[in-house]
Amino acid sequence: MAGLIGIGLTGILSHQAALNTTGNNITNANTPGYSRQEVLFETQEGQRTGAGTIGSGVNIADIRRLANEYLVQQVREDSTLFGEQEALNSELSRLDNLLGGETTGLSTALNNFFASLQNAAEDPTSLPQRQLVLSEAQQVVNRFQALNQEFIQQRESIKTQMQQGIKDANTLLKSIAELNLAISESPGIAQGQMPNELLDKRDEKLRQLSELVNIKVSPADGSQVNVSLSNGLSLVVGSNAATLGTRENAEDPTRLEFTLSNGGRTLNIDEQISGGKLGGLLRFDTEGLKPAFDELGRIAIALSDTMNHQHEIGMDLEGDLGGTFFTDINSREAQSSRVVPNGNNSTSTNGRLAVEITDSALLPAGRWTLQFSGDGRTFELIDQASGKTVNQGRLPDPVQSEIGMPGFNIRVEGGTFNAGDKYLIQPSRNAAASLGLDVRREEDLAFASPIRVVTGDGNIGTGEISQGTMLNVRNPNTNVLLPGFESSGRLSNGPVVLSFTSYDSTTGTFAYEIRDNRPTPPGDPDANLLESGAYDPREIKTFLSSDPLAGDAYQGYQFEMSGKPAVGDSFSVVFNANGVSDNRNAELMASLGTANTLNGGSQSFAEGYAGLVEDIGVKTRQSQLDVDAGKTLLEQSTNQRESVSGVNLDEEAGRLIQYQAAYNASAQVMSVAQDLFNTLLQSFR
């Protein structure tokens, strides 16, 4: 009887455990990371008799956790991929909406500004039209500054997300290390009895960590795991966890860099952070936000430079030369702000650098690293986008010199440099933020040209001459006013007279000479001669040079002639006095809206900005496709894991019925044993 009771008891206890396990599966059906558990039964050792072995009941061999490590790892990898693409797409979409928006972008403001210039050119004396030009110009300034401020806010948002992501990662690393310790100290682990709940918690923490950054997980003794970054830097070893952190970037103080602290050492791990949300934020900063900052600044510099130049060579309503229209791109402050010393430079370094924009049409949008080696005078300029050295050499002694690049010069102004010193070179840094409107009064808008050409009263030929094209009022090499424009309200060396002195019937050409009003000392009758030569009436002739190095032949303007003059005919270049109705410079300023002034003369301002919008739009679209693909992969791997580890409520309900029936049957076995025992007792009464 005792054997039959024992058999029934083992059945009751075993199936009670099975019922408890099944109930636990059902109640954890929606618990993240839970792996279904299964009770494994085995027959107890039987009692051997001469007639054979009589069974002694059932025993629980193990409560198995149904998990496939390959599928778990696949979920982690797909979580890393999706986390990166989701973070990247979210930030790119925000930037794309900002740049491409009709009210938030730059295109509308630029179009309105140049349209106002075109309208003003039709009536250059109208003060309301001039006021509209100033108003639309201020709107352009406001748009540049607003876009730049939005970029800054997005940059700060990224930094906040990075800091929060690091805090979350550190919490997870600490939890994983604690779970490692708890698992290794779990009773029965040496006999293979695993703490299933702790393993589930650890796998879930690892999955959450993989959403933040790409990690490698490797098994260790005592059923622990070691966690490292993709390059092998350890994050968790056994029960010890390293600490991730952020700090101000030594190269660019406006940005953060990632650090890893372990064993008293702190390392910069920016290059090791890949995948996950943190990797996506880092990618956006590098591939989206930095190029947008640089390109917007480049457009601001080109707009300011070309408008300033055209405005400076015009004349305002009061007869004065036009000054700068927008902020000077090469102010002392602007040049100095384009160089950022590395935070790790030697404390004894006192070198002074500045960046001067030499040609906004050739200026590229980018960043460079200038680093010194040897005795501190050997330099190397590295393009950050390509990682290639684009300029290298050695500074002279003394060090004052220039490092020439297309569109800009790095000016070494003095001081000393040490081996290992680095400087971040950003030619378009802060250009959008610092853009401002210098013209304040309607009368100061220089819509007229300061010169005009008049025909001599005694001319008898058919020669026709243009009104002249202004090139500059300053020497581009020295930035000093040219001789003709040194005095306000008049042409200082004028009038400049073109006269035809003789005719060569053999060649059919006229000899000409151009002189200004400078006095000629005795013995030097050609002291005031600017240019001389032969004029062929069968061709259009351009007089005076466009080369600033041409000496007196460069006067900052040119004029053209066609037709056949007569010997003795003359034409005079004079100051455009009372030329308030002249709109020549206004039309030239308006034409800058469609002129190719970017990328070596291949793009207009609008096309340059459209290129920025298109670039961000393409990246946004690609990232959206990557998000969709990553989401699909994550869903597939999650479903595969769930097919093995997930709880199927229908299946568990069937198991409940199965185990309940077995429990009842085992109880019936015990009941039969009791009845037999009672019958036996009754037989002896």
Backbone hydrogen bonds, N-H to C=O, Kabsch-Sander energy under -0.5 kcal/mol:
donor,donor_aa,acceptor,acceptor_aa,energy
5,I,1,M,-2.6
6,G,2,A,-2.4
7,I,3,G,-2.5
8,G,4,L,-2.2
9,L,5,I,-2.6
10,T,6,G,-2.6
11,G,7,I,-1.8
12,I,8,G,-2.4
13,L,9,L,-2.8
14,S,10,T,-2.5
15,H,11,G,-2.4
16,Q,12,I,-2.0
17,A,13,L,-1.9
18,A,14,S,-2.0
19,L,15,H,-2.6
20,N,16,Q,-2.4
21,T,17,A,-2.5
22,T,18,A,-2.6
23,G,19,L,-2.6
24,N,20,N,-2.3
25,N,21,T,-2.2
26,I,22,T,-2.3
27,T,23,G,-2.4
28,N,24,N,-1.2
29,A,26,I,-1.4
31,T,28,N,-1.6
34,Y,31,T,-1.9
36,R,645,S,-2.9
38,E,64,R,-2.7
40,L,62,D,-3.1
41,F,39,V,-0.6
42,E,59,N,-3.0
44,Q,57,G,-2.3
47,Q,54,I,-3.5
48,R,46,G,-0.6
49,T,52,G,-2.6
52,G,49,T,-1.2
54,I,47,Q,-3.4
55,G,53,T,-0.5
56,S,44,Q,-0.5
59,N,42,E,-3.1
61,A,40,L,-2.5
61,A,59,N,-0.7
62,D,40,L,-1.2
64,R,38,E,-2.9
64,R,62,D,-0.8
66,L,36,R,-3.0
66,L,64,R,-0.6
67,A,65,R,-1.2
69,E,67,A,-0.6
72,V,68,N,-2.4
73,Q,69,E,-2.4
74,Q,70,Y,-2.2
75,V,71,L,-2.1
76,R,72,V,-1.8
77,E,73,Q,-2.5
78,D,74,Q,-2.5
79,S,75,V,-2.2
80,T,76,R,-2.1
81,L,77,E,-2.1
82,F,78,D,-2.6
83,G,79,S,-2.5
84,E,80,T,-2.0
85,Q,81,L,-2.3
86,E,82,F,-2.7
87,A,83,G,-1.9
88,L,84,E,-2.4
89,N,85,Q,-2.7
90,S,86,E,-2.2
91,E,87,A,-1.8
92,L,88,L,-2.5
93,S,89,N,-2.6
94,R,90,S,-1.5
95,L,91,E,-2.1
96,D,92,L,-3.0
97,N,93,S,-2.5
98,L,94,R,-1.6
99,L,95,L,-2.5
100,G,96,D,-2.5
101,G,97,N,-1.0
105,G,101,G,-2.3
110,L,106,L,-2.2
111,N,107,S,-2.6
112,N,108,T,-2.5
113,F,109,A,-2.1
114,F,110,L,-2.3
115,A,111,N,-1.9
116,S,112,N,-2.0
117,L,113,F,-1.6
118,Q,114,F,-1.8
119,N,115,A,-2.1
120,A,116,S,-2.3
121,A,117,L,-1.9
122,E,118,Q,-0.7
122,E,119,N,-0.8
123,D,119,N,-0.7
123,D,120,A,-0.8
126,S,123,D,-1.9
127,L,125,T,-0.5
130,R,126,S,-1.8
131,Q,127,L,-2.7
132,L,128,P,-2.0
133,V,129,Q,-1.7
134,L,130,R,-2.0
135,S,131,Q,-2.4
136,E,132,L,-2.7
137,A,133,V,-2.4
138,Q,134,L,-2.1
139,Q,135,S,-1.6
140,V,136,E,-1.8
141,V,137,A,-2.1
142,N,138,Q,-2.8
143,R,139,Q,-2.3
144,F,140,V,-2.4
145,Q,141,V,-2.5
146,A,142,N,-2.7
147,L,143,R,-2.8
148,N,144,F,-2.4
149,Q,145,Q,-2.3
150,E,146,A,-2.4
151,F,147,L,-2.4
152,I,148,N,-2.1
153,Q,149,Q,-2.5
154,Q,150,E,-2.5
155,R,151,F,-2.5
156,E,152,I,-2.6
157,S,153,Q,-2.3
158,I,154,Q,-2.3
159,K,155,R,-2.0
160,T,156,E,-2.3
161,Q,157,S,-2.4
162,M,158,I,-2.7
163,Q,159,K,-2.4
164,Q,160,T,-2.5
165,G,161,Q,-2.7
166,I,162,M,-2.3
167,K,163,Q,-1.9
168,D,164,Q,-2.5
169,A,165,G,-2.4
170,N,166,I,-2.5
171,T,167,K,-2.1
172,L,168,D,-2.1
173,L,169,A,-2.7
174,K,170,N,-2.3
175,S,171,T,-2.1
176,I,172,L,-2.7
177,A,173,L,-2.2
178,E,174,K,-2.3
179,L,175,S,-2.6
180,N,176,I,-2.4
181,L,177,A,-1.9
182,A,178,E,-2.4
183,I,179,L,-2.8
184,S,180,N,-2.3
185,E,181,L,-1.6
186,S,183,I,-1.3
189,I,186,S,-1.5
191,Q,188,G,-0.8
192,G,189,I,-1.4
193,Q,188,G,-2.5
194,M,192,G,-1.2
196,N,194,M,-1.6
199,L,195,P,-2.1
200,D,196,N,-2.4
201,K,197,E,-2.2
202,R,198,L,-2.3
203,D,199,L,-2.4
204,E,200,D,-2.2
205,K,201,K,-2.2
206,L,202,R,-2.5
207,R,203,D,-2.2
208,Q,204,E,-2.4
209,L,205,K,-2.3
210,S,206,L,-2.2
211,E,207,R,-1.0
212,L,208,Q,-0.5
212,L,209,L,-1.3
213,V,209,L,-2.0
214,N,274,S,-2.6
216,K,228,S,-2.9
218,S,226,N,-2.5
220,A,224,Q,-3.0
223,S,220,A,-0.6
224,Q,221,D,-0.9
226,N,218,S,-3.3
227,V,236,V,-2.3
228,S,216,K,-2.2
229,L,233,L,-2.8
230,S,214,N,-0.6
230,S,272,Q,-0.5
232,G,229,L,-1.9
235,L,227,V,-3.4
236,V,227,V,-2.4
237,V,240,N,-2.7
240,N,237,V,-2.2
242,A,235,L,-3.4
243,T,261,S,-2.4
245,G,259,T,-2.2
247,R,257,E,-1.7
249,N,255,R,-3.1
255,R,252,D,-2.2
257,E,247,R,-2.5
259,T,245,G,-2.8
260,L,267,L,-1.8
261,S,243,T,-3.3
262,N,260,L,-0.5
262,N,265,R,-2.3
265,R,262,N,-1.3
267,L,260,L,-2.3
269,I,258,F,-2.3
269,I,267,L,-0.6
272,Q,269,I,-1.3
273,I,269,I,-1.0
273,I,270,D,-0.7
274,S,272,Q,-0.8
276,G,80,T,-2.2
277,K,211,E,-2.3
278,L,212,L,-2.2
279,G,212,L,-0.7
279,G,275,G,-1.6
280,G,276,G,-2.3
281,L,277,K,-2.4
282,L,278,L,-2.1
283,R,279,G,-2.3
284,F,280,G,-2.3
285,D,281,L,-2.2
286,T,282,L,-1.9
287,E,283,R,-3.6
288,G,284,F,-2.4
289,L,284,F,-2.4
290,K,285,D,-2.0
292,A,288,G,-1.6
293,F,289,L,-2.7
294,D,290,K,-2.4
295,E,291,P,-2.8
296,L,292,A,-2.5
297,G,293,F,-2.1
298,R,294,D,-2.1
299,I,295,E,-2.3
300,A,296,L,-2.1
301,I,297,G,-2.4
302,A,298,R,-2.5
303,L,299,I,-2.6
304,S,300,A,-2.5
305,D,301,I,-3.0
306,T,302,A,-2.4
307,M,303,L,-2.2
308,N,304,S,-2.4
309,H,305,D,-2.3
310,Q,306,T,-2.3
311,H,307,M,-2.6
312,E,308,N,-2.6
313,I,309,H,-1.2
314,G,311,H,-1.6
315,M,448,A,-2.7
316,D,320,D,-2.9
317,L,443,E,-1.9
318,E,443,E,-0.5
319,G,316,D,-1.6
322,G,314,G,-2.4
327,T,436,G,-1.7
331,S,328,D,-1.1
335,Q,331,S,-2.5
336,S,332,R,-2.0
337,S,333,E,-1.9
338,R,334,A,-0.7
338,R,335,Q,-0.7
339,V,336,S,-1.4
340,V,424,L,-2.3
342,N,422,K,-2.4
343,G,250,A,-2.9
345,N,342,N,-1.9
349,T,346,S,-1.5
350,N,416,T,-1.4
351,G,416,T,-1.0
352,R,414,G,-2.6
354,A,411,R,-1.6
355,V,335,Q,-1.8
356,E,354,A,-0.5
356,E,409,N,-2.5
358,T,356,E,-0.6
358,T,407,G,-1.9
359,D,407,G,-1.7
362,L,359,D,-1.1
363,L,359,D,-0.8
366,G,364,P,-0.7
368,W,425,I,-2.2
369,T,382,I,-2.7
370,L,368,W,-0.5
370,L,423,Y,-2.9
371,Q,369,T,-0.7
371,Q,380,E,-2.6
372,F,421,D,-2.3
373,S,378,T,-2.4
376,G,373,S,-1.9
378,T,373,S,-1.2
379,F,377,R,-0.6
379,F,393,G,-2.2
380,E,371,Q,-1.9
381,L,391,N,-3.6
382,I,369,T,-2.8
382,I,380,E,-0.6
383,D,388,K,-2.8
384,Q,367,R,-2.2
384,Q,382,I,-0.6
385,A,367,R,-0.5
387,G,383,D,-2.9
390,V,381,L,-2.7
390,V,388,K,-0.6
391,N,381,L,-1.2
393,G,379,F,-1.8
395,L,377,R,-3.1
401,S,412,V,-1.7
403,I,410,I,-2.9
404,G,402,E,-0.7
405,M,408,F,-2.1
408,F,405,M,-1.3
409,N,356,E,-2.6
410,I,403,I,-2.6
411,R,354,A,-3.4
411,R,409,N,-0.8
412,V,401,S,-2.8
412,V,410,I,-0.6
413,E,352,R,-2.6
413,E,411,R,-0.8
414,G,352,R,-0.9
420,G,372,F,-3.0
421,D,418,N,-2.2
423,Y,370,L,-1.9
424,L,340,V,-3.0
425,I,368,W,-3.4
425,I,423,Y,-0.6
426,Q,338,R,-2.7
426,Q,424,L,-0.6
429,R,426,Q,-1.7
431,A,428,S,-1.5
434,S,430,N,-2.4
435,L,431,A,-0.7
438,D,325,F,-2.3
438,D,436,G,-0.6
439,V,325,F,-1.3
444,D,441,R,-0.8
445,L,442,E,-1.4
447,F,445,L,-1.4
448,A,315,M,-2.1
452,R,574,V,-2.0
454,V,572,S,-2.8
456,G,570,S,-2.5
459,N,456,G,-1.6
462,T,564,K,-3.3
463,G,564,K,-0.5
464,E,562,S,-3.4
466,S,560,E,-2.7
469,T,558,Q,-3.6
471,L,556,G,-3.7
472,N,556,G,-2.0
475,N,480,V,-3.1
478,T,475,N,-0.6
479,N,475,N,-3.5
482,L,473,V,-2.4
485,F,482,L,-2.0
486,E,483,P,-1.0
489,G,319,G,-0.6
490,R,487,S,-0.8
492,S,484,G,-2.1
492,S,490,R,-0.9
494,G,491,L,-2.3
496,V,573,V,-2.1
497,V,495,P,-0.6
497,V,515,R,-2.8
498,L,571,F,-3.5
499,S,497,V,-0.6
499,S,513,E,-2.5
500,F,569,D,-2.1
501,T,499,S,-0.6
501,T,511,A,-2.2
502,S,511,A,-1.0
504,D,509,T,-3.1
505,S,503,Y,-0.7
508,G,504,D,-2.3
509,T,504,D,-1.0
510,F,535,Y,-2.7
511,A,502,S,-2.2
512,Y,533,G,-2.6
513,E,499,S,-2.0
514,I,531,E,-3.2
515,R,497,V,-2.2
516,D,528,N,-1.9
517,N,493,N,-2.2
524,D,521,P,-2.1
527,A,524,D,-1.6
529,L,526,D,-1.6
530,L,514,I,-3.5
530,L,528,N,-0.5
531,E,514,I,-1.4
533,G,512,Y,-1.9
535,Y,510,F,-3.3
536,D,534,A,-0.5
539,E,536,D,-2.1
541,K,561,M,-2.4
543,F,541,K,-0.5
543,F,559,F,-3.0
545,S,553,A,-2.9
550,A,547,D,-2.2
553,A,550,A,-1.3
554,Y,551,G,-1.8
555,Q,553,A,-0.7
555,Q,557,Y,-0.5
558,Q,469,T,-2.1
559,F,543,F,-1.0
561,M,541,K,-2.1
562,S,464,E,-2.6
563,G,537,P,-0.7
568,G,500,F,-2.8
569,D,566,A,-2.6
571,F,498,L,-2.5
572,S,454,V,-2.6
573,V,496,V,-3.2
574,V,452,R,-2.7
574,V,572,S,-0.6
576,N,450,P,-2.5
577,A,575,F,-2.5
579,G,576,N,-1.5
580,V,578,N,-0.9
582,D,579,G,-1.3
585,N,447,F,-1.0
586,A,447,F,-2.2
587,E,583,N,-2.4
588,L,584,R,-1.7
589,M,585,N,-2.5
590,A,586,A,-2.4
591,S,587,E,-2.1
592,L,588,L,-0.7
592,L,589,M,-0.8
593,G,590,A,-1.6
594,T,591,S,-1.4
595,A,591,S,-1.0
597,T,595,A,-1.1
597,T,603,Q,-1.4
598,L,603,Q,-2.8
600,G,361,A,-3.9
602,S,598,L,-2.4
603,Q,598,L,-1.6
606,A,593,G,-0.5
608,G,604,S,-2.7
609,Y,605,F,-2.6
610,A,606,A,-2.6
611,G,607,E,-2.1
612,L,608,G,-1.5
613,V,609,Y,-2.6
614,E,610,A,-2.9
615,D,611,G,-2.5
616,I,612,L,-2.3
617,G,613,V,-2.5
618,V,614,E,-2.9
619,K,615,D,-2.1
620,T,616,I,-2.4
621,R,617,G,-2.6
622,Q,618,V,-2.7
623,S,619,K,-2.4
624,Q,620,T,-2.1
625,L,621,R,-2.1
626,D,622,Q,-2.2
627,V,623,S,-2.5
628,D,624,Q,-2.4
629,A,625,L,-2.3
630,G,626,D,-3.0
631,K,627,V,-2.7
632,T,628,D,-2.0
633,L,629,A,-2.4
634,L,630,G,-2.4
635,E,631,K,-2.5
636,Q,632,T,-2.3
637,S,633,L,-2.6
638,T,634,L,-2.5
639,N,635,E,-2.5
640,Q,636,Q,-2.3
641,R,637,S,-2.3
642,E,638,T,-2.7
643,S,639,N,-2.0
644,V,640,Q,-0.7
644,V,641,R,-1.0
645,S,641,R,-3.8
646,G,641,R,-0.5
646,G,642,E,-1.4
648,N,646,G,-0.5
649,L,647,V,-0.7
652,E,648,N,-2.7
653,A,649,L,-2.3
654,G,650,D,-2.0
655,R,651,E,-2.0
656,L,652,E,-2.2
657,I,653,A,-1.9
658,Q,654,G,-2.3
659,Y,655,R,-3.4
660,Q,656,L,-2.6
661,A,657,I,-2.4
662,A,658,Q,-2.1
663,Y,659,Y,-2.6
664,N,660,Q,-2.7
665,A,661,A,-2.5
666,S,662,A,-2.4
667,A,663,Y,-2.3
668,Q,664,N,-2.1
669,V,665,A,-1.9
670,M,666,S,-1.9
671,S,667,A,-2.1
672,V,668,Q,-2.6
673,A,669,V,-2.4
674,Q,670,M,-2.1
675,D,671,S,-2.4
676,L,672,V,-2.7
677,F,673,A,-1.9
678,N,674,Q,-2.5
679,T,675,D,-2.5
680,L,676,L,-2.1
681,L,677,F,-2.1
682,Q,678,N,-2.2
683,S,679,T,-1.4
684,F,680,L,-0.5
684,F,681,L,-1.2
685,R,682,Q,-1.2
